[in-house]
């Protein structure tokens, strides 16, 4: 069963490849994120939702959940080429963005996680076999004191059997089952441990974001990783 915890620490996600980071984000003008971002979101109790964020420069001008305006606005600061610090209302969050700045993984400090695509339409139907493919990209870990960013890759077949590697845990295998609204859940095994996993596909099915947490050995956030993979 998914275990959730609300943080009071800052999710700054400042990283350099393979190294630690910390401190405030770059307040310079951000380019490439302007637009309306739509996707799926797993909330703090594991329920899936549709989410829409509208971004203009360094500002989130609106946030809709299941089509209802949350009333929240926010700010964005760049931490690295692909990782951004987000302030949404009074809470902190992070974006892990692909190189083309067309997709992102959203991570909120209350352990809400999802995937959004820029200027996407409504989410399409998904089936189990949609998880099949090979992807590569970024893995981010954080203890909210230091932050690290690694490269990673994964290959899954139509049954949800996956294998891959990342700079955090090394080689891993996973078994994933489709649930709803573009989410697959399961377990991942690696040398020395295992993690509970949720994986989310974008509307065009060309990008996957995920969280993986070892709830036996530390849980959220100390034993978790968050990914942004392009397929």
N, C-alpha and C positions, 0 to 999 in steps of 0.2 A: 504494500500500500504506500502511496506517495506521502512523504513526510514534508511538511512545509514549515518555514520559520520566517518571521518578519524581521528585517534587519534595520538597525539604526545607523549602520556604517555607510560610508559613501561608496557607490559603485562608480569608480572613476575610469576603470579599464584603460589606464595609460600603459602602453606596452611598446617594447621594441622586440623584434623577432628573436624569440628564444631567451629574452632577458626580462628583468623586472622593471617596474615603473611606479610612478606615484606623483602626487601633486595635482595641480589644476590643469584643465585643458586649455588649448589654444583658442583665444577669443577672436581670432581673425575670421573674416567672412568665409563661410563655407559655400562651395559651389558643387553642383551636381546632385543635390538632394531635393531641389525644388520639385513640387508636384504633389499628387494625391497618392498615398500608399495604402494598399488594401491587402488584407490577408487574414490569417487565423491566429488565435491567441488562446493559450491554456492558462486559466486563472489559478488563483491560490488554492483552490480545492479540486483542481483537475478538470473543471468543466470547460469545454471549448466554446469560443465566441468568434464572430466576425469582428474585425477591427479596421478602422480607417483613420489614418493620420494625414493631415495636410501640413506640408512643410514649405516655408518661404525663407530662404537664406538660413540664418541661425535660429529660426523660430518655428515651433510647432504651433500653428494657429488654431487647430481644432483636433479633437480626438473623439471619434464615434465608436461605441461598442454596441454591436447588434443594431446598428442604424440609429442609436440614440446618442445625442450629444452629451458627453460627460461633463462639459463645462470646463475641462482642463485645457490649458495651454502650456507651452514649455519652451525651453531653450536648449541649444545644441552647441557643444564645444568639441573641437577635434583633438583626439589624443594621439592617434597614429594615422597612417595612411588609410586604414580600414576600420578603425575603432573610434567611437565617439562617446563622449559623456553627454547624458541627457538629463535635464531637470524637467519633470512633468508634474505641474502643480508643486506640492511640497515634497515630492518623492524623487528619488534618483533612479536612473535606468541607464542602459547602454545600447548602442547600435553596433553590430558587427556587419560591415557592408562589403559586398563583392566589389571587385576591381572596376566593373562597369557602372557601379552605383545605380543598379537596377533592382537589386534585392538586398534585404537585410534581415538579420536575426535580431529580435528585440528581447532584451532581458531587463526585468524590473526588480527592484530591491525586495519585493515581497515574493520573489520566485515565480512571477508570471513571465511566460516565455512564448514567443511566437515568431512567425515569418511574415514579412510584408514585401510586396512587389510594387514598384513605382508605376503609376497610371494603369494598374490592372483593373479588369472588370470584376464581376462577382466570381466567387470561387466556383470552379466546375465540379462535377461529380468526381469522386476518387474511388479507386478499387485497390485491392491488395497488390496487384501486379504493378501498380504505378511506382512502387518503391524501387523497382529494378533499374540498374544503371551504375555507372561509375562516376564519382565526383571527387573533387579536391578543393582545398581552401584553407581556412583558418580555424584553429582551436585556441580558445582563450580560457585561462584559469585565473582565479583571483582569491586571495584571502582577505581582501579589502584593506591590506596594508601594502602588499606588493602585487604586481600584475604581470602576467606572462602571456605571450602570443606565440603559437607554434604553427607549423604547417601540418596538414593531415590529408588523408585520402581514404575512400571507402568504395567498396563494390558490393551491391546487393543483387540477389536474383528475385524472380517473381514470387517466390514463397516467403521472402523476407529474411532469408539467410544471408548474412553480411560478413565481410571481413575487411580489415583495413589496418592502417597504422597512423599514429600521430606522435609528435614530439613529446607529449606528456606521458602517456602510458605505454608507448611502443605498439606492438602488434595486438590486435583485438579481433574477436568474433562477436556477432550479435544475432539475435533472433527477434524479428519485429512482426507485429500483427496490426493490421489496420483497425482503427476504432471508429473515428468520425471526423468530419470537417478537415481532412488533410493531415491527420495525425496517425502515426504508428507508435506503438509502445512495446516494450520488451526489456530484455536484459543484455548486457554486454559483458564479456569475460576477457580478462587480460592477465598477464603474469602477475600474480600476487593479489588478485582481487576481482570483483565484479561490480557492475553498476546497474541501477535502474535507468531506463532511457525513454525519452519521448523525442520523436522526430517529426518535423513539420515540413510539408512541401508547399512551394509557392503556387500561385494560380496557373502559371505556365508549366509547372512541373519540371523546371530547369534548375531549381535551387532548393536546398534542404538546410534547415537549421535544426539544432537539437540541444537538449541538455542531457548530461549523463552524470549521475551522482551515486557515490558509494555511501549509502546510509548507515552501513555497519561501521565504517572507519572514518567518521568525521561528518558526513552529510553535507548539507548546504551551509555555507558556500565552500568550505575548505576542501571537500573531496568531490568537487563538481568541475565539469568542463562544459563549455558552450561553443557550438560550431557554426560555421557558415561555409557551406559547400556548394560549388557550382557543378552542374551535371552537363 
